[in-house]
């Protein structure tokens, strides 16, 4: 036996409200990332993590028949809220991926520069030997 329509409509209303709160948090995250402030990410807050887990559970519990049986305006609001949430989530994912790639590239460049500076000097002449280290100049015993 399926739950009454009122209960399903309340569930849809809760989903809409949760999607709107999560979308607001994603907008804040995107603005913080664009401003170069990764500490301003709201989606890492415990409250938002709980809300996203609850949203996932509620969305999984909503069946298609109940959604189709809901009034048209409620279905439209749910569809719009969900689409906005997904779009913002995709935008945040793209931005995070881009920033991660840039930071990994900078780290790789710094590591290569340190390696390059630590490498011995190469000379053009084939017969030249490498310079002796400072310790070898003062003490010929190794």
Phi, psi and omega in degrees: 000132182276152180294158180300156183298326180298320180294318179294322178293322176296320178297318179295319177300316178298318178299317179298314181297318179294318179298321179293319178294319178293322178296321177298317178296321178294321177299319178296318178299314181299316178297319180295318179293321178293330178277356180078030181239078182294344178285349180271011181290119180277334184290350177269354178290144181304323180297318180289326177295319177295319180296320180291325176293319178295319178300316180299317180294316180295318180295323178292330181279347180275123179264160185296323181296320179292322179293321179290331181280347180289156177302152185301319181293324178292318177298318180296316179297319178297316180297316181293316180296319180293318180296317179297316179300314180295319179297315179293323178296319178295319179296318179295318179297316178299316181295316178297320178296317179296316180293321178296318178298320179293316181292321177295323177295319178295317179298318179296318180295319178296316180297319179294322179293319178296319178295320180295319181289333180275349182285147179293152178291138177258134179255162181281329183283137182282333185272352183281140178265165179289151178294145176285150179290165180303324181293326181288333180291324185267335185217115184280354179272131180272000000 
